[in-house]
Amino acid sequence: MRVSRFWTLVEDEFGAAYAHSLARSHVMSALGGRTAVEALEAGIPPREVWLALCADMDVPAERRHGRDVPKSR
């Protein structure tokens, strides 16, 4: 997963405004007491950061791959 995909998933799940605030302020023990932003800056893979955030915020498993986007014809 690329960092850009991480941000898309976070914004889709939590809303654009709250997503960035959450990523800067929510500390996760699964990431060594880091926020999502700190974890990304420390080189932790974006997928690992996303899954830790999902676990902490009780995101249902069916939404952890992003929202469904209808296929265009």
C-alpha positions in Angstrom: 0.0 0.0 0.0 1.2 3.5 -0.9 0.9 6.4 1.5 -1.5 8.1 -0.9 -3.8 5.0 -0.6 -3.5 5.2 3.2 -4.8 8.8 3.2 -7.6 7.9 0.8 -8.8 5.1 3.1 -8.5 7.3 6.2 -10.4 10.2 4.6 -13.1 7.9 3.2 -13.7 6.3 6.6 -13.4 9.3 8.9 -14.1 12.3 6.7 -11.5 14.6 5.3 -11.4 17.0 8.2 -11.3 14.5 11.0 -9.0 12.1 9.3 -6.0 14.3 9.5 -6.7 15.4 13.1 -7.1 11.7 14.1 -3.9 10.7 12.3 -2.0 13.5 14.2 -3.4 13.0 17.6 -4.5 9.4 18.2 -1.7 7.4 19.9 -1.7 3.6 19.3 0.1 1.1 21.4 0.2 -1.3 18.5 2.5 1.3 16.8 4.8 1.7 19.8 3.0 4.6 21.2 3.0 6.6 18.0 0.3 8.4 16.1 -0.4 7.4 12.5 1.6 10.3 11.2 4.6 9.5 13.5 4.4 5.8 12.5 4.5 6.7 8.7 7.4 9.1 9.3 9.3 6.3 11.2 9.0 4.1 8.2 6.2 1.8 9.4 4.4 0.4 6.3 1.1 2.3 5.5 -0.8 -0.9 5.5 0.3 -1.7 9.1 -0.6 1.8 10.2 -4.0 1.6 8.5 -4.8 -1.8 10.1 -3.7 -0.6 13.6 -5.9 2.5 13.2 -8.8 0.3 12.1 -8.4 -1.9 15.1 -8.2 1.0 17.5 -11.2 2.7 16.0 -13.3 -0.4 15.6 -13.6 -0.1 11.9 -15.6 -3.2 10.7 -13.6 -5.7 8.7 -15.8 -5.2 5.6 -14.8 -1.5 5.4 -11.0 -2.0 5.9 -10.5 -2.3 2.1 -12.1 1.0 1.4 -15.6 1.9 0.2 -17.2 0.3 -2.8 -17.0 2.4 -5.9 -19.4 1.5 -8.7 -17.7 0.3 -11.8 -18.2 2.6 -14.8 -19.2 1.1 -18.1 
